[in-house]
Amino acid sequence: MRIRLASYNIRKCLGSDGARLPERTVDVLNALGADAIALQEVDRRMGPRPFALPPELIGARTGFAPVTAATSPVSLGWHGQTVLLRAGLRAAAVERLDLPALEPRGALVVDVAPEDGDPAFRMVAVHLGLIRRWRRLQLARIRDALEAMPPLPTAILGDFNEWSASGGMEALSDGFHVHAPGRSFPASQPLGRLDRVATGRGLHLLDAGVLDTPVARVASDHLPIWADLRVEAPAVGVSAVGAEASGDTTRAG
């Protein structure tokens, strides 16, 4: 099965022009042509963290539905993150992880089951911290959580906040390949490959890139990334976390 996964830090729908336009964010999401999207910064930062991207707008203007995993009754995401799934995909399981950090951080683990019977896969949506020491601890916490879960082909994707090609990702070095599809930050003049996808056993990278359009350059301070992957059913008794994945990659660690 071939799928397209994407990741986008929407910056609370605040563009570089100072306008907060959720409709513009939705236009970028639709342009990705993705099957599932990990979103960061979908909620406001303070208080009960109300949504910045209205759920009703997603329903009205896209073919996606967000998974249910909110920080508060007025939030869309878990610590600002959610996963959007297109019609034909359902969330078979959702787990919210608290991550070690100086400020509240979390990861969202979603087991995705295609309704047509194709192989299931797992997405881990992340928005890692600004300090490498904490990013290392956060990835280690995610890795520990994955080891305790039933095996599935797994992708970890999101805003890694890492400028180095390999530093800070040691926790992924023996089971994942980390792909940096291209320069995604800052959107107006991209320099850093901060947005990444790490693939484990059972996921094979076919193609990847950055959506760089005039609208995307102004809609957020990040450009969205995408990755086309082939999903294979895991062998019985073999962990989806503990083995190599194939593809042209940037090796973690």
BAFI-3210 file (N, C-alpha, C; in Angstrom, 3 decimals, decimal comma, padded with zeros to 6 digits):
// residues 253
n [1|2|3|4|5|6|7|8|9|10|11|12|13|14|15|16|17|18|19|20|21|22|23|24|25|26|27|28|29|30|31|32|33|34|35|36|37|38|39|40|41|42|43|44|45|46|47|48|49|50|51|52|53|54|55|56|57|58|59|60|61|62|63|64|65|66|67|68|69|70|71|72|73|74|75|76|77|78|79|80|81|82|83|84|85|86|87|88|89|90|91|92|93|94|95|96|97|98|99|100|101|102|103|104|105|106|107|108|109|110|111|112|113|114|115|116|117|118|119|120|121|122|123|124|125|126|127|128|129|130|131|132|133|134|135|136|137|138|139|140|141|142|143|144|145|146|147|148|149|150|151|152|153|154|155|156|157|158|159|160|161|162|163|164|165|166|167|168|169|170|171|172|173|174|175|176|177|178|179|180|181|182|183|184|185|186|187|188|189|190|191|192|193|194|195|196|197|198|199|200|201|202|203|204|205|206|207|208|209|210|211|212|213|214|215|216|217|218|219|220|221|222|223|224|225|226|227|228|229|230|231|232|233|234|235|236|237|238|239|240|241|242|243|244|245|246|247|248|249|250|251|252|253]
n.u [000,837|000,553|001,037|000,538|002,034|002,043|003,355|002,829|003,542|001,411|001,433|-000,565|-002,314|-001,386|-000,088|002,895|002,317|000,998|-001,680|-004,324|-005,536|-007,457|-008,716|-006,866|-004,856|-006,172|-006,342|-003,670|-003,372|-005,101|-003,720|-001,656|-002,275|-002,441|-002,797|-002,825|-002,172|000,100|-000,303|001,004|000,804|-001,968|-003,647|-004,328|-001,893|-002,166|-003,969|-006,967|-006,228|-007,623|-008,868|-007,121|-007,407|-010,409|-012,505|-014,916|-014,394|-012,463|-014,052|-015,862|-014,353|-012,418|-011,401|-010,795|-010,699|-010,177|-008,386|-009,614|-008,373|-007,913|-006,465|-008,025|-011,586|-012,032|-010,028|-008,347|-006,173|-003,670|-001,587|-001,314|-001,157|-002,465|-003,798|-004,809|-007,042|-007,850|-010,967|-011,860|-009,787|-009,277|-008,933|-007,675|-006,604|-005,637|-003,129|-002,056|000,908|002,792|005,576|008,960|009,964|010,763|008,573|005,077|004,853|003,961|003,307|001,526|000,158|-001,046|-002,781|-003,441|-006,002|-006,777|-009,918|-010,380|-009,041|-006,310|-002,816|-002,398|-000,963|001,252|001,265|003,276|002,910|004,804|006,144|008,944|011,124|012,858|015,422|018,257|018,977|016,531|015,094|016,383|015,653|012,911|012,580|013,614|011,696|009,478|010,401|010,621|007,911|006,901|008,155|006,738|004,326|002,027|003,492|003,737|004,099|005,807|005,791|007,429|006,739|006,962|007,595|010,798|012,559|015,317|018,412|020,712|022,013|022,027|022,428|021,286|019,360|019,781|018,281|016,792|018,507|018,993|016,784|015,255|015,100|015,854|014,364|014,888|013,030|013,456|014,349|012,524|012,065|012,855|009,566|009,334|011,869|013,399|015,702|016,421|016,128|013,925|011,614|010,601|010,557|010,596|011,206|010,273|010,688|008,986|008,001|008,679|010,482|009,439|009,291|009,756|009,185|008,940|006,225|006,247|004,888|003,474|001,326|001,791|004,183|003,493|001,515|002,298|005,101|006,500|007,084|005,063|005,850|006,050|005,718|005,922|005,112|005,641|003,720|004,126|002,819|003,719|005,987|005,037|005,680|007,859|009,269|008,084|009,629|012,244|014,135|015,841|014,885|014,219|015,457|016,417|018,128|018,592|020,653|019,842|021,500]
n.v [-001,188|002,190|005,273|008,736|010,673|013,620|016,595|019,518|022,533|024,800|027,211|028,308|029,292|031,770|034,011|035,145|037,687|038,759|038,236|036,252|033,558|031,001|029,805|030,085|028,427|025,969|025,820|025,309|022,803|021,250|021,330|019,555|016,935|014,665|011,591|011,380|013,702|015,166|017,671|020,629|023,085|023,751|024,863|027,687|029,133|029,760|029,563|027,652|026,678|027,143|026,152|027,124|026,474|025,936|023,157|022,780|024,065|022,435|020,183|021,228|022,177|020,376|016,976|015,669|014,336|015,178|013,320|012,229|013,727|015,775|018,498|020,060|020,780|022,783|022,608|021,583|019,915|017,706|019,018|020,959|019,494|017,529|014,817|014,501|012,571|011,201|010,422|007,015|006,136|005,212|005,916|003,461|003,226|005,538|007,209|009,339|010,915|012,212|014,325|014,769|018,009|021,562|023,108|022,384|019,528|017,166|014,007|012,435|009,382|007,450|004,750|003,717|002,509|001,320|001,274|-000,423|-002,733|-002,774|-002,840|-001,860|001,014|003,033|006,318|008,770|011,793|014,680|017,486|018,662|019,911|023,104|022,918|020,883|018,933|018,345|017,487|015,066|013,574|013,537|012,083|009,651|008,954|008,606|006,469|004,446|004,165|003,198|000,715|-000,725|-001,165|-002,990|-004,377|-002,363|-001,016|002,011|005,561|008,451|011,759|015,310|018,571|018,686|020,505|020,612|021,649|020,382|017,794|015,246|015,246|014,827|012,889|010,330|008,371|007,197|005,802|003,037|001,840|003,341|005,339|008,652|011,110|014,090|016,019|018,498|022,032|023,828|025,889|029,270|029,876|031,950|032,309|029,680|027,888|025,976|022,434|021,567|020,104|016,787|013,245|010,102|006,783|003,472|-000,133|-001,801|000,384|002,040|004,481|006,223|008,667|012,154|015,502|019,129|021,311|024,058|026,868|030,017|030,657|028,935|029,991|032,266|031,576|030,417|030,097|027,879|025,633|023,020|019,493|016,435|012,882|010,064|006,760|003,224|000,732|-002,132|-005,166|-006,083|-008,754|-011,681|-011,625|-009,942|-006,911|-003,689|-001,602|-002,307|-002,672|-002,168|000,321|000,914|003,056|006,322|008,166|010,349|009,431|008,787|009,838]
n.w [000,000|-000,851|000,692|001,510|003,841|005,836|007,385|009,303|010,765|011,833|013,109|014,705|012,848|012,133|009,929|008,143|007,407|009,494|009,703|010,937|009,565|009,277|007,072|005,026|005,952|005,691|002,910|002,283|003,501|001,932|-000,470|-000,160|-000,802|000,820|002,725|005,462|008,051|010,257|012,532|014,013|016,631|016,661|018,474|020,650|022,877|025,621|028,816|028,689|026,257|023,660|020,405|017,431|014,835|013,487|014,162|012,728|010,365|009,224|008,736|006,881|004,726|003,908|003,169|005,469|008,843|012,226|014,738|017,931|020,606|022,697|024,573|026,273|026,788|024,898|023,090|020,058|019,710|021,250|023,498|021,538|019,197|016,520|014,539|011,248|009,366|006,241|004,543|004,688|006,198|009,575|013,078|014,905|017,391|019,898|021,619|024,131|024,915|027,570|027,567|028,720|029,684|029,890|029,523|028,971|026,981|024,462|022,810|020,172|019,565|017,023|015,849|012,696|010,687|007,587|005,976|003,886|004,288|003,840|004,996|008,415|010,062|012,081|013,372|014,872|016,150|016,598|018,365|019,049|021,694|022,173|023,114|022,869|024,764|026,013|023,814|023,249|025,519|025,127|022,711|023,594|025,487|023,804|022,247|024,211|024,859|022,425|022,250|024,087|022,908|020,733|017,753|014,832|011,528|011,694|011,761|012,780|012,963|012,385|013,791|014,448|015,468|015,164|014,054|013,230|011,061|012,105|014,865|018,254|017,872|018,790|020,078|018,121|016,537|016,131|015,020|013,314|010,338|009,730|007,870|006,146|004,353|003,073|003,019|005,340|007,108|007,996|006,640|004,772|003,724|003,344|005,337|007,303|007,952|009,686|009,951|009,907|009,066|010,517|009,744|010,520|010,649|008,024|006,726|003,794|002,216|-000,597|-001,919|-001,202|000,002|000,114|000,474|-001,271|-001,924|-003,062|-001,322|000,884|001,778|003,146|004,940|007,360|009,677|009,052|006,332|004,980|005,055|003,100|002,653|000,650|001,157|001,259|002,695|004,596|005,917|009,230|010,022|011,793|015,213|014,965|015,836|014,916|015,493|016,027|013,865|010,689|008,226|004,739|002,040|000,729|002,959|005,827|008,265|011,619|014,630]
ca.u [000,000|001,274|000,338|001,267|001,956|002,535|003,471|002,745|003,417|000,559|001,691|-001,852|-002,930|-000,878|000,827|003,993|001,746|000,323|-003,101|-004,672|-006,532|-007,588|-009,087|-005,620|-004,219|-006,895|-005,928|-002,368|-003,606|-005,692|-002,733|-000,665|-002,668|-002,011|-003,762|-002,840|-001,321|000,408|-000,317|001,493|000,335|-003,357|-004,360|-003,664|-000,894|-002,433|-005,248|-007,467|-005,686|-008,685|-008,373|-006,898|-007,954|-011,741|-012,868|-015,988|-013,788|-011,856|-015,116|-016,550|-013,490|-011,445|-011,870|-010,136|-011,298|-009,151|-008,572|-010,097|-007,298|-007,767|-005,940|-009,146|-012,816|-012,037|-008,839|-008,393|-005,047|-003,002|-000,444|-001,235|-000,963|-003,488|-003,596|-005,954|-007,140|-008,794|-012,018|-011,335|-008,857|-009,839|-008,009|-007,991|-006,166|-004,981|-002,497|-001,443|002,105|003,424|007,011|009,750|010,277|010,618|007,213|004,282|005,041|003,366|003,283|000,249|000,373|-002,300|-002,767|-004,326|-006,497|-007,554|-011,180|-010,419|-008,291|-004,869|-002,100|-002,446|000,322|001,227|001,849|003,594|002,997|005,676|006,666|009,993|011,496|013,844|016,738|018,602|018,932|015,143|014,694|016,890|014,797|011,587|012,647|013,791|010,378|008,659|010,926|010,220|006,478|006,682|008,616|005,717|003,098|002,045|004,269|003,115|004,960|005,677|006,438|007,448|006,874|006,578|008,606|011,849|013,291|016,740|019,119|021,755|021,568|021,902|022,584|020,121|018,377|020,395|017,270|016,220|019,602|019,078|015,543|014,582|015,825|015,265|014,386|014,671|012,631|013,961|014,341|011,129|011,972|011,532|008,843|009,533|013,189|013,744|017,106|016,574|015,314|013,448|010,447|011,183|009,807|011,445|010,498|010,727|010,506|007,686|007,718|009,763|010,357|009,412|009,550|009,469|009,444|008,392|005,257|006,736|004,026|003,311|000,416|002,459|005,266|002,969|000,471|002,904|006,552|007,031|006,482|004,731|006,589|005,266|006,508|005,208|005,656|005,019|003,453|004,075|002,376|004,872|006,063|004,588|006,737|008,955|008,914|008,170|010,544|013,614|014,907|016,131|013,967|014,993|015,199|017,486|017,817|019,573|020,700|019,816|022,595]
ca.v [000,000|003,463|006,355|009,993|011,319|014,996|017,280|020,970|023,426|025,854|028,443|028,846|029,939|033,129|034,122|036,106|039,011|039,163|037,891|034,903|033,151|029,537|029,387|029,986|027,194|024,850|025,757|024,636|021,389|020,593|021,255|018,517|015,655|013,651|010,684|011,689|014,869|015,545|019,129|021,231|024,432|023,942|025,540|028,826|028,673|030,104|029,212|026,321|026,361|026,994|025,855|028,190|025,930|025,465|021,816|022,842|024,466|021,225|019,359|021,858|022,566|019,344|015,600|015,114|014,412|015,091|012,303|012,770|013,697|017,194|018,874|020,569|020,740|023,785|022,388|020,628|018,994|017,317|019,935|021,674|018,612|016,567|014,085|014,496|011,372|011,314|009,417|005,696|005,789|005,449|005,771|002,257|003,479|006,834|007,316|010,637|010,807|013,389|014,290|015,604|019,323|022,705|023,548|021,201|018,955|015,849|013,344|011,785|008,119|007,064|003,559|004,027|001,304|001,545|000,549|-001,398|-003,916|-002,629|-002,921|-000,746|001,629|003,899|007,649|009,468|013,217|015,284|018,853|018,549|021,141|023,997|022,618|019,526|018,004|017,921|016,710|013,705|012,912|013,349|010,962|008,428|008,624|008,076|005,153|003,519|003,917|002,362|-000,640|-001,395|-001,293|-004,032|-003,907|-001,866|-000,079|003,258|006,802|009,568|012,926|016,579|019,612|018,160|021,649|020,260|022,205|019,456|016,698|013,983|015,408|014,842|011,848|009,045|007,391|006,562|005,379|001,605|001,278|004,263|006,262|009,988|011,771|015,534|016,196|019,724|023,218|024,145|026,981|029,909|029,655|033,031|032,101|028,452|027,570|024,798|021,236|021,270|019,218|015,523|012,011|008,956|005,570|002,218|-001,344|-001,937|001,598|002,268|005,792|006,252|010,042|013,113|016,870|020,276|022,085|025,434|027,648|031,384|030,669|028,291|030,850|033,330|031,069|030,025|030,263|026,619|025,004|021,617|018,434|015,242|011,687|008,932|005,566|001,926|000,091|-003,587|-005,772|-006,607|-010,191|-012,115|-011,731|-009,016|-005,545|-002,667|-000,563|-002,735|-003,097|-001,130|000,624|001,206|004,340|007,294|008,736|010,929|008,477|009,365|009,489]
ca.w [000,000|-000,886|001,395|001,660|005,143|005,809|008,670|009,100|011,917|011,265|013,853|015,181|011,670|012,045|008,812|008,235|007,181|010,718|009,652|011,390|008,570|009,219|005,719|004,269|006,423|005,082|001,505|002,242|003,816|000,765|-001,550|000,117|-001,385|001,776|003,338|006,896|008,309|011,630|012,662|015,251|016,989|016,219|019,560|021,282|023,839|027,015|029,420|028,315|024,936|022,661|019,059|016,459|013,586|013,886|013,671|011,738|009,093|008,676|008,214|005,754|003,612|003,578|003,279|006,645|010,176|013,265|015,766|019,206|021,607|023,010|025,882|027,062|025,990|023,821|022,260|018,962|019,774|022,484|023,549|020,277|018,055|016,156|013,299|010,352|008,542|005,139|004,508|004,374|007,266|010,906|014,198|015,652|018,768|020,090|022,926|024,382|025,736|028,154|027,320|029,640|029,113|030,772|029,302|028,605|025,647|024,347|021,511|019,904|018,872|016,377|015,011|011,575|010,026|006,366|005,989|002,789|004,675|003,635|006,273|009,354|010,377|013,269|013,276|016,111|015,848|017,602|018,289|020,053|022,370|021,576|023,673|022,448|025,911|026,200|022,644|023,438|026,504|024,541|021,780|024,380|026,055|022,711|021,888|025,267|024,718|021,245|022,538|024,902|022,127|019,705|016,600|013,609|010,799|012,451|011,328|013,722|012,097|012,971|013,928|015,327|016,019|015,160|012,903|012,812|010,200|012,832|016,298|019,118|017,527|019,089|020,497|016,933|015,668|015,847|014,528|012,411|009,480|009,805|006,575|006,133|002,950|002,478|003,879|005,654|008,084|008,039|005,392|003,808|003,121|004,073|005,579|008,151|007,728|011,035|009,887|009,473|009,258|010,815|009,356|011,094|009,855|007,388|005,967|002,840|001,603|-002,054|-002,351|-000,134|-000,416|000,842|-000,297|-001,310|-002,802|-002,542|-000,167|002,011|002,279|003,998|005,843|008,632|009,633|008,546|005,171|005,261|004,374|002,783|002,352|000,084|001,785|001,042|003,982|004,591|007,173|009,964|010,207|013,112|016,210|014,691|016,220|013,877|015,953|016,257|012,707|009,720|007,151|003,545|001,402|000,809|004,256|006,728|009,365|012,960|015,516]
c.u [000,879|000,420|001,204|000,979|002,554|002,611|003,511|002,587|002,675|000,664|000,394|-002,564|-002,497|000,176|001,917|003,524|000,977|-001,155|-003,294|-005,840|-006,598|-007,943|-007,841|-004,848|-004,853|-006,530|-004,590|-002,537|-004,151|-004,681|-001,726|-001,014|-002,345|-003,168|-003,906|-001,820|-001,144|000,505|000,247|000,927|-001,063|-004,183|-003,593|-002,835|-001,323|-003,795|-005,693|-007,049|-006,794|-008,103|-008,169|-007,403|-009,308|-012,066|-013,953|-015,464|-013,111|-012,930|-015,755|-015,668|-012,464|-012,126|-011,273|-011,028|-010,169|-009,443|-009,006|-009,007|-006,986|-007,223|-007,050|-010,403|-012,857|-010,836|-009,169|-007,336|-004,601|-001,681|-000,221|-001,095|-002,203|-003,061|-004,899|-005,906|-008,178|-009,881|-011,445|-010,269|-009,516|-008,752|-008,440|-007,595|-005,453|-004,404|-001,805|-000,265|002,473|004,926|007,749|010,146|010,179|009,216|006,406|004,512|004,397|003,531|001,964|000,519|-000,965|-002,061|-003,852|-004,694|-007,260|-008,813|-011,269|-009,594|-006,812|-004,144|-002,246|-001,035|000,137|001,907|002,120|003,827|003,763|005,912|007,695|010,434|012,600|015,272|017,064|018,541|017,523|014,644|015,163|016,000|013,413|011,572|012,840|012,469|009,461|009,110|010,523|008,737|006,195|007,090|007,576|004,415|003,176|002,743|003,378|004,174|004,729|006,444|006,315|007,659|006,370|007,714|009,634|012,664|014,800|017,393|020,192|021,167|021,343|021,936|021,260|019,122|018,902|019,377|016,650|017,252|019,577|017,770|014,812|015,588|015,096|015,458|014,100|014,318|013,147|013,903|012,901|010,959|013,133|010,880|009,139|010,870|013,814|015,241|017,262|015,625|014,776|012,334|010,866|010,196|010,804|010,645|011,137|010,461|009,087|007,231|008,924|009,514|010,430|009,765|009,208|009,792|008,814|007,386|005,654|005,937|003,923|002,397|001,095|003,550|004,775|002,029|001,006|004,383|007,255|006,353|006,139|005,629|005,653|006,217|005,580|005,895|004,925|004,917|003,393|003,574|003,589|004,822|005,654|005,779|007,912|008,506|009,045|009,153|011,986|014,385|015,014|014,962|014,797|014,649|016,419|017,230|018,948|019,576|020,697|021,049|023,941]
c.v [001,247|004,529|007,605|010,546|012,715|015,530|018,780|021,662|024,672|027,174|029,145|029,658|031,390|033,203|035,143|037,528|039,529|038,839|036,448|034,416|031,626|029,033|029,221|028,727|025,979|024,716|025,045|023,148|020,648|020,405|020,125|017,182|014,480|012,751|010,960|012,785|015,040|017,064|019,541|022,651|024,711|024,703|026,767|028,332|028,799|029,585|027,807|025,877|026,134|026,814|027,132|027,786|025,312|024,081|021,849|023,279|023,267|020,354|019,907|022,016|021,508|017,978|014,893|015,189|014,316|013,948|012,993|012,619|015,118|017,412|019,336|020,522|021,738|023,650|021,478|019,548|018,657|018,081|020,595|020,819|017,758|015,856|014,125|013,249|011,595|010,254|008,089|005,230|006,074|005,250|004,556|002,392|004,820|006,858|008,661|010,443|012,170|013,247|015,169|016,906|020,387|023,296|022,335|020,787|017,576|015,304|012,596|010,548|007,638|005,817|003,726|002,741|001,693|000,685|-000,486|-002,639|-003,871|-002,633|-001,654|-000,205|002,574|005,223|008,181|010,932|013,911|016,765|018,948|019,919|021,916|023,684|021,150|018,534|017,481|017,132|015,266|012,931|012,626|012,180|009,643|007,995|008,039|006,669|004,110|003,165|003,000|000,918|-001,428|-001,640|-002,478|-003,518|-003,494|-001,073|001,331|004,396|007,827|010,825|014,178|017,575|019,129|019,277|021,396|020,771|021,258|018,350|015,416|014,145|015,389|013,737|010,449|007,977|006,654|005,821|003,902|001,016|002,123|004,923|007,597|010,690|013,262|015,922|017,458|020,876|023,689|025,333|027,959|029,899|030,711|032,928|030,869|028,179|026,240|023,674|020,765|020,234|017,916|014,376|010,886|007,683|004,351|001,061|-001,394|-000,705|001,897|003,595|005,679|007,629|010,958|014,513|017,891|020,970|023,557|026,187|029,066|031,445|030,069|029,181|031,946|032,804|030,723|030,353|028,968|026,292|023,558|020,667|017,281|014,101|010,615|007,658|004,317|001,230|-001,414|-004,078|-006,331|-008,121|-010,549|-012,262|-010,814|-007,612|-004,603|-001,582|-001,018|-003,211|-001,958|-000,884|001,016|002,568|005,222|008,176|009,578|010,073|009,227|008,936|009,730]
c.w [000,000|-000,205|001,349|003,050|005,032|007,226|008,421|010,442|011,437|012,018|014,275|014,100|011,501|010,950|009,039|007,958|008,394|010,756|010,106|010,538|008,490|007,823|004,837|004,671|005,771|003,606|001,358|002,520|002,605|-000,366|-001,356|-000,535|-000,489|002,205|004,835|007,155|009,810|011,688|014,011|015,381|016,433|017,255|020,028|022,466|025,295|027,484|029,048|026,924|023,905|021,263|018,250|015,084|013,908|013,322|012,602|010,378|008,427|008,038|006,957|004,528|003,211|003,602|004,477|007,873|011,197|014,226|017,057|020,255|022,033|024,412|026,813|026,196|024,840|022,901|021,095|019,152|021,182|022,543|022,194|019,039|017,790|014,890|012,514|009,486|007,454|005,282|004,031|005,342|008,606|011,954|015,017|017,121|018,794|021,501|023,032|025,331|026,296|027,969|028,326|028,961|030,189|030,669|028,865|027,154|025,634|022,955|021,392|019,049|018,333|015,530|013,953|010,845|008,772|006,357|004,882|003,078|004,387|004,988|007,119|009,576|011,541|012,945|014,678|015,749|016,967|017,299|019,403|020,555|021,672|022,022|023,406|023,589|026,111|025,000|022,759|024,414|025,930|023,569|022,512|025,006|024,994|022,349|022,926|025,141|023,536|021,507|023,326|024,142|021,176|018,453|015,442|012,847|011,321|011,804|012,446|012,889|012,799|012,931|014,944|015,965|016,081|013,883|012,375|011,935|010,976|014,342|017,036|018,870|017,796|019,476|019,320|016,099|015,312|015,337|013,506|011,476|009,525|008,467|006,761|004,701|002,279|003,458|004,085|006,596|007,885|006,661|004,336|003,074|003,763|004,131|006,306|007,799|009,079|011,046|009,219|009,666|009,461|010,547|009,994|010,153|009,291|006,642|005,079|002,127|000,082|-002,598|-001,182|-000,630|000,513|-000,070|-000,205|-002,371|-002,254|-001,325|001,050|002,601|003,221|005,076|007,223|008,568|009,241|007,229|005,532|004,486|004,075|002,471|001,813|000,561|001,305|002,381|003,779|005,943|007,905|010,066|011,630|014,037|015,989|015,022|015,039|014,253|015,859|015,057|011,722|008,784|005,944|002,990|001,498|002,008|004,802|007,968|010,689|013,736|014,904]
res [m|r|i|r|l|a|s|y|n|i|r|k|c|l|g|s|d|g|a|r|l|p|e|r|t|v|d|v|l|n|a|l|g|a|d|a|i|a|l|q|e|v|d|r|r|m|g|p|r|p|f|a|l|p|p|e|l|i|g|a|r|t|g|f|a|p|v|t|a|a|t|s|p|v|s|l|g|w|h|g|q|t|v|l|l|r|a|g|l|r|a|a|a|v|e|r|l|d|l|p|a|l|e|p|r|g|a|l|v|v|d|v|a|p|e|d|g|d|p|a|f|r|m|v|a|v|h|l|g|l|i|r|r|w|r|r|l|q|l|a|r|i|r|d|a|l|e|a|m|p|p|l|p|t|a|i|l|g|d|f|n|e|w|s|a|s|g|g|m|e|a|l|s|d|g|f|h|v|h|a|p|g|r|s|f|p|a|s|q|p|l|g|r|l|d|r|v|a|t|g|r|g|l|h|l|l|d|a|g|v|l|d|t|p|v|a|r|v|a|s|d|h|l|p|i|w|a|d|l|r|v|e|a|p|a|v|g|v|s|a|v|g|a|e|a|s|g|d|t|t|r|a|g]
***
